[in-house]
Amino acid sequence: MDGEELTEQETALYDRQIRVWGADAQRRLSKSHILVYGIKGTVAEFCKNIVLAGVGSLTLVDDRVVNEEALSANFLILPDDNLFQGKTLAEVCCDSLKEFNPMVRVSVEKGDISTFGVEFFEKFDVVVISCCSLAKKKLINQKCRKLSKRVAFYTVDCRGSCGEIFVDLQNYKYSKKKLEENIDCQLEYPSFEEAISVPWRALPRRVSKLYFAMRVIEGFEDVEGRNPGETSITDLPGVLKLRKELCETNSLNESQIPNALLERLLIGTREYPPVCAIIGGILGQEVIKAISGKGDPLKNFFFFDAMDGKGLIEDISEPNTGS
Amino acid sequence: MASQEQLSAIKGAKVLMVGAGGIGCELLKTLALSGFQDIHIIDMDTIEVSNLNRQFLFRQSHVGQSKAKVARDAVLRVRPNISITPYHANVKESRFNVDFFKEFDVVLNGLDNLDARRHVNRLCLAADVPLVESGTTGFLGQVTVHLKGKTECYECQPKPAPKTYPVCTITSTPSKFVHCIVWAKDLLFAKLFGDKNLENDLNVHSNDAANSSEHSDVFEYRKDEDIEEYGRRIYDHVFGHNIEVALSNEETWKNRNKPRPIYSKDVLPEKLSEQNGNMEKGCVTDDVSAMASLGLKNPQDVWSLGENSRVFLEALRLFFLKREKEIGNLTFDKDDQLAVEFVTAAANIRASSFGIPLHSLFEAKGIAGNIVHAVATTNAIIAGLIVIEAIKVLIKDSNNYRMTYCLEHPSRKMLLMPVEPYEPNKSCYVCSETPLSLEVNTHRSKLRDFVEKIVKAKLGMNFPLIMQGASILYEVGEDLEEDMVAIYAANLEKALSELPSPVTSGTVLTVEDLQQEFSRNINIKHREEFDEEKEPDGMLLSGWVEPPVDKDKNKPIGNGESTSNALPAEESLEAKKDVTIQEISEVTEIATGTKRKLSEVSKGTTPDHSGLSDETRNHNQLEKLDVDDEDDELMISDDWESLTKKKRL
């Protein structure tokens, strides 16, 4: 989009959402560039949402080949063999996503994202990663933070009927309307590494158990050199052992991370479509907020557990940081 | 993650979806991915361009086609081996009767109007089929579960009626832009382009008897009259003369700012046909548009008085030049560009006269068309939550049924807030056995008033049957005999006490809607006087909970269709700013009286905080789900008061 005004086509198509966030925000969306790494059901949902919202461009990175499992919770992949023969996940999803909104440029980037230099990330306003090891998350987060341009960084992971979103907007200034006035707000976000380094005993007492459980599983995969999600119920003894160690180090009562919860997270890579829709929706909303500069962004973790139905925000940061 | 029990229940389930729009598309997709294999879907609409920002199963090439059918085709591409049966039909049709509903294991609503929701609610109650209801507006949404006898039905907590305005506010003393829109749409537009036989309050305050015959000529286009002259004549009459007449009544303006009359010669001194040299070239495109012909490109611009006046005259001219045949039959349609332009311009000129801020076409269209603002993400979230509840219903996991609210601003850290459902409202006129009584002046009120205001509006019956004892006073149906139809028509015009079977104090009327299998007895009590302001209908139904009504409710002029689950159109402007609106009926429901939660004993009456903002009211009936120990036991937190006080207004 070149000019400053929204085109007639855009105004007609985006009418209902312009009534939510305004024409100004819509313009900003149309100029934004999103990078997505690791496409499964949840990320497919997210991509659908932001393409419909009318972002400028969406770049997909996922060189994995399409398989049976990918089909199970990813509605962007049609089961027609002819369509996905020999193509990567990113390529197949790219084709589907283009159809949702011809005004958005959807493309594929191939290669190992850990080898991409800092200048690669500079092209984007938002980076979303999923299906990522702990090491990769930290690495990409760091690359985003090294840039003078602020690149919003998100991780998203769903394990079974639970989901987690992490947000890093670095130093984020925005304004919002309170009653009749515009007030300026500022938030300081920690990096992923900084956040998870906050000692557990320093966190508020009622922090979601899911936060701790996710860290245990994540830690387990890291220590065992597993690919993300490459765990099963047979790993439970090892996971419980790690939990014990972590809890001792952090002076946390083991009962804060129930066995039952950990078991549910050891579900492997299968996804639960309703949770994909919910997490993909929340993430979509957050990215739209960050790009448009409108609305309080969540800081800095979001958790959903279908078992209790709560969608919670947790602020995992050093006590002195924050808004 | 779906357990064996869940998977098996999903596989064998027969599901009915009502609505294939914003929520419907997301829901159908998620159901299919979750393993559902037998889905039926009803939707009467066809696809429009403005749907495409969120109803992702549809493409530009599908515009005009049936939503239910296209949605089915799209999802079958992803899951070719499941069964999806589409119905391009209105859910109120008689074929969707109780027997039809009984076939399903669960019904999932993705509707956008109160009327249809009530209808489906009754059928689900009659068929004893669980209903999962939902709604979204912008960033807000909710999912609720309804099981007959176990939880509240959809109507246990009455939903607020659509906002209406007193006649005098519209015709004489507008103070908000929405009043000008209603005037422009329901009075001026209707008068000029609509059915001439309909009553119209446009000149309601013209007391001058001599003038009234002149007025009946004013709006009529005289044969061979120069169209611009006609336009200016109308302009001067409604914005000039009528204002002067209003100003002559000093009383009205004692405590109000006086409007100023506006005459076209002052705003547009030169003849337009001389100014706009290119006017006669007209539009080559199909869409006749005053904006296009005047070179006004951006619907988000707020036009000046001069520009609005130009649009007014040009739109009028184009209606007569290009769409003459439709004049006399037109009703306002938000997708009719020329109509929207005319109404915007007229409303703005009136607003200018009354010192009310002007609005852009974009904003005016939203208000006039009762447009609901909507995004894809909220619908996706709600669809996910609907499927989760639906699965619980299928495996009868009743302890875990939840009403879930999707909030824009977190409340106690929650963006998604689950609440236990309440037990049925014992006074609910739909699902309980409460007897109803009606106070009415049986000598003055006609049967027609009873049918329109009570039976149809309040009780939501679409095809009513009204009996007194064994006599049928009125019924609607396809196979009625002519003489019966005549009798019923005659009955409508009679006062209640003068009906063939007289209705007086002590009479019991039975009203039924056979299709909804909904029947109620109403005890009639005669009462002489009714307060015109508080009881404008002249009738009072009790044993039934009144929906919260807005203060200025006199003789109402509404702003169009009943889409009361949407934000009132005026407020949709506010959506661009912080949303702190009190009328979001889908998310917050006013607590009325003591309620008992499904599995726990109540702690007492929920307090009434109707003056507070949404979130605070949310809390008033929310149970806190505090997870305190490893057994994950639900505990009820005390002290509603301290919690509500913490919330911002």
Interface residues (C-beta under 8 A of the other chain):
Chain A: E5 T11 A12 L13 Y14 D15 R16 Q17 I18 R19 V20 W21 G22 A23 G41 E45 K48 N49 L52 A53 G54 S72 A73 F75 I77 L78 P79 D80 E99 F100 P102 G160 S161 K176 K177 K178 K209 S255 P258 R264 I267 R270 Y272 P273 P274 V275 C276 A277 I278 G280 G281 I282 G284 Q285 I288 G295 D296 L298 F302 F304 A306 D308 G309 K310 G311 L312 I313 E314
Chain B: M1 A2 E26 K29 T30 A32 L33 S34 V49 S50 L52 N53 R54 F56 R59 Q60 R77 V78 R79 P80 G138 F139 K297 N298 P299 Q300 F362 G366 I371 V372 H373 A374 V375 A376 T377 T378 N379 A380 I381 A383 G384 L385 V387 I388 R402 T404 C406 E408 H409 P410 K413 M414 L415 L416 M417 P418 S572 A575 K576 K577 D578 L625 V627 D629 E630 D632
